[in-house]
Amino acid sequence: MRVVVLGCGFGGVEVASELRKRSKELDITMIDRRTRLEYQAAHPEILSGKVTAEEISGDLNRFASKIKAEFINDAVVNIDFEAKEVETREGLKIHYDFLVIAIGAEQTFFGIPGAEELSHTVNTLKGAIEAKKALERLDYSRKISIAVIGAGLTGVEVAGELVDYLRGRASAKIYLIELMPRILPAFPNENVATYVTKFLSDRGVEIMTGTTVQEVSEQEITFKNGSKLHYDIIIWTAGIKPNNLLEKLKLPKKKGWLKVDPYLRVEGMTNVFAVGDTVYFEDEGVRSCQNVEEAERQGRVAAENIIRMIKGEKLKRYRPKGTIQKPRAFISLGDDKAVMYFGGIIFKPFAYRAKKYVERRYMKRFG
Ligand SMILES: Cc1cc2nc3c(=O)[nH]c(=O)nc-3n(C[C@H](O)[C@H](O)[C@H](O)COP(=O)(O)OP(=O)(O)OC[C@H]3O[C@@H](n4cnc5c(N)ncnc54)[C@H](O)[C@@H]3O)c2cc1C
């Protein structure tokens, strides 16, 4: 019996790990277009130099050997659900009995002219390293403008790390630009936005809310209200969209994301599960967050349900803890500070240390 885990980020790694804990006999094949898991939550700290690429990424081949799974480094380009086969760019056809789709999300630039071509990103480790190199190339003897576009969790964290990187370089100004009327719009309680706004403003970040980017050209951003901002570097931190592969697959979707049943099977399918960012999960009006915690929790439930199906047992329902209505997150702010947002309440003391502890503990599994 072969389980193929497609995508080895937080969700996929958890599926494979949990399957092996529960069964010594199963054949587990892990497939990813990358060779390393990327701990994206720490990417902003690449900019300030607090972490290295090696510290926040893990060798998937090595991880797979540890759990006696097979790892294939290849991109999946199609899935034949009739033949139960995954097709890769290198021409492999890999048979599965159960498939778990865990291919995450992609960055979106919302079709804004010039945005993709002229911006840096921290969504991938490669992108974060390139953004850091671009920062290092700037001539700080003149006035420098750095624009961070999108003030969700990642944008706020990037702004905080830029402040740390630019300490002592008074000529550099950071602009944190957000379309919505306040920063951190995904967090329903305003108290966190108010706290973070003050924290970053006190450290010199200029926060521009209610500001829509219309076009990006060489060295200039044009906003919808007609005003313009000169920039030296843009770091784009606004928005995610479904993985391109999903467009090809004839599966039930909502706004392009995969729809799953309460047991995390793709709707209408018995042997295909999906977990993590790629999934749109809503049950009894409660919608799951797309974050690390839920990707991992979904991974464990999907793995358990595969084992239960093999044994002919009743399946387990997935119940999200972090929801759109009540999100939970650590938000780093730079200066070794963070806030933990938990169901509307914010905790400050030890939040940064707790975030780093979670990161180090996670990365140990790749050691
Ligand atoms: C910069 C940044 C900061 C973040 N900070 C936080 C945070 O502080 N806290 C938090 O909870 N969440 C954070 N997130 C979100 C979090 O990283 C995601 O929710 C999480 O990674 C989802 O896990 P996943 O397994 O669904 O997807 P991913 O971890 O993205 O893994 C998907 C995997 O699928 C592979 N893949 C995709 N397509 C193919 C294909 N066709 N063939 C083969 N392989 C493929 C990819 O290479 C990747 O390894 C952050 C995200 C970003 C980008």
The ligand as a MOL file (V3000), in Angstrom:
LIG
                    3D

  0  0  0     0  0            999 V3000
M  V30 BEGIN CTAB
M  V30 COUNTS 53 58 0 0 0
M  V30 BEGIN ATOM
M  V30 1 C 7.1940 34.9080 4.4890 0
M  V30 2 C 6.1690 34.0770 5.2000 0
M  V30 3 C 6.0550 34.1530 6.5720 0
M  V30 4 C 5.1240 33.3750 7.2460 0
M  V30 5 N 5.0290 33.4640 8.6050 0
M  V30 6 C 4.1890 32.6510 9.2710 0
M  V30 7 C 4.1310 32.6510 10.6860 0
M  V30 8 O 4.8330 33.4420 11.3430 0
M  V30 9 N 3.2920 31.7860 11.2970 0
M  V30 10 C 2.4970 30.9210 10.5850 0
M  V30 11 O 1.7550 30.1310 11.1890 0
M  V30 12 N 2.5050 30.9070 9.2500 0
M  V30 13 C 3.3360 31.7300 8.5720 0
M  V30 14 N 3.3630 31.7080 7.2030 0
M  V30 15 C 2.4530 30.7910 6.4880 0
M  V30 16 C 3.0100 29.3730 6.5180 0
M  V30 17 O 4.3460 29.3610 6.0750 0
M  V30 18 C 2.1380 28.4730 5.6760 0
M  V30 19 O 0.8310 28.5140 6.1950 0
M  V30 20 C 2.6570 27.0320 5.6850 0
M  V30 21 O 3.9240 26.9790 5.0750 0
M  V30 22 C 1.6810 26.1040 4.9730 0
M  V30 23 O 2.2230 24.8350 4.8860 0
M  V30 24 P 1.9520 23.9300 3.5870 0
M  V30 25 O 2.5640 22.6090 3.8760 0
M  V30 26 O 0.5320 23.9990 3.2140 0
M  V30 27 O 2.7070 24.6790 2.4230 0
M  V30 28 P 4.3020 24.9680 2.2210 0
M  V30 29 O 4.9880 24.9660 3.5350 0
M  V30 30 O 4.3480 26.1640 1.3920 0
M  V30 31 O 4.7590 23.6930 1.4110 0
M  V30 32 C 4.3200 23.4110 0.1130 0
M  V30 33 C 5.3770 22.5580 -0.5510 0
M  V30 34 O 4.8620 22.0820 -1.7850 0
M  V30 35 C 5.8900 22.1080 -2.7600 0
M  V30 36 N 5.2580 22.1530 -4.0830 0
M  V30 37 C 4.3940 23.0800 -4.5290 0
M  V30 38 N 4.0050 22.7840 -5.7740 0
M  V30 39 C 4.6370 21.6490 -6.1250 0
M  V30 40 C 4.6470 20.8540 -7.2830 0
M  V30 41 N 3.8910 21.1320 -8.3620 0
M  V30 42 N 5.4310 19.7500 -7.3100 0
M  V30 43 C 6.1880 19.4300 -6.2230 0
M  V30 44 N 6.2270 20.1490 -5.1020 0
M  V30 45 C 5.4490 21.2480 -5.0380 0
M  V30 46 C 6.6820 23.3570 -2.4000 0
M  V30 47 O 7.9940 23.3090 -2.9340 0
M  V30 48 C 6.6550 23.3290 -0.8750 0
M  V30 49 O 7.7740 22.6660 -0.3400 0
M  V30 50 C 4.2870 32.4940 6.5080 0
M  V30 51 C 4.3870 32.4110 5.1240 0
M  V30 52 C 5.3240 33.1970 4.4710 0
M  V30 53 C 5.4370 33.0800 2.9650 0
M  V30 END ATOM
M  V30 BEGIN BOND
M  V30 1 1 1 2
M  V30 2 1 2 3
M  V30 3 2 2 52
M  V30 4 2 3 4
M  V30 5 1 4 5
M  V30 6 1 4 50
M  V30 7 2 5 6
M  V30 8 1 6 7
M  V30 9 1 6 13
M  V30 10 2 7 8
M  V30 11 1 7 9
M  V30 12 1 9 10
M  V30 13 2 10 11
M  V30 14 1 10 12
M  V30 15 2 12 13
M  V30 16 1 13 14
M  V30 17 1 14 15
M  V30 18 1 14 50
M  V30 19 1 15 16
M  V30 20 1 16 17
M  V30 21 1 16 18
M  V30 22 1 18 19
M  V30 23 1 18 20
M  V30 24 1 20 21
M  V30 25 1 20 22
M  V30 26 1 22 23
M  V30 27 1 23 24
M  V30 28 2 24 25
M  V30 29 1 24 26
M  V30 30 1 24 27
M  V30 31 1 27 28
M  V30 32 2 28 29
M  V30 33 1 28 30
M  V30 34 1 28 31
M  V30 35 1 31 32
M  V30 36 1 32 33
M  V30 37 1 33 34
M  V30 38 1 33 48
M  V30 39 1 34 35
M  V30 40 1 35 36
M  V30 41 1 35 46
M  V30 42 1 36 37
M  V30 43 1 36 45
M  V30 44 2 37 38
M  V30 45 1 38 39
M  V30 46 1 39 40
M  V30 47 2 39 45
M  V30 48 1 40 41
M  V30 49 2 40 42
M  V30 50 1 42 43
M  V30 51 2 43 44
M  V30 52 1 44 45
M  V30 53 1 46 47
M  V30 54 1 46 48
M  V30 55 1 48 49
M  V30 56 2 50 51
M  V30 57 1 51 52
M  V30 58 1 52 53
M  V30 END BOND
M  V30 END CTAB
M  END
